[in-house]
Every structure is written in C-alpha cells, then in structure tokens.
C-alpha cells in the first residue's frame, strides 16, 4: 500500500474527503517525526511504539574496494509492534 492508497482508505474509513485525509496523515507523520526528533517516544496502544535508539560506532568494509572504514555512531528510529498487532499479523497467515 502506498501513500495515495492509504489516503483513500483513510478517507473511506473516516467518511471525509481525500484532501482532509491526506492533511491528517501528513500531520500525523509530522507530529511523530517532531517527537522522535526531540528524543521522545510515541506510543499507540494496540498498534505499537516508535522510539529512538543509539547505534554505536563500528568498523566495516567498502564493498567495492575491501578497504576498512569506520561507520560513525548514529541515532536510529525503532518501531516495536504492540501485542494486538502481532496477534493480527500472526493469525492472518
């Protein structure tokens, strides 16, 4: 499902226009991004949580040349699914 399909499904589920659904989706993404940018966490009960994590500096190799290099430490985003989402995904198979 891409963004336009998600907007169409959201509009149908909430009985609003696709333009309003698109604005709502954009606002949700912006709010989650801003909170994670501040180092916070977003928890949606039954769905999951978005949080940041630290990735330590590590060594690696350039795949083309084989040259050793250092990969810098970074902050990453993690999604941890909630138990309801896990159950739904596992029973859908």
Secondary structure, DSSP 8 states (H G I E B T S, - for coil): --HHHHHHHHHHHHT--HHHHHHHHHHHHHHHHHHHHTT--EEETTTEEEEEEEE--EEEE-TTT--EEEE--EEEEEEEE-HHHHHHHHH--
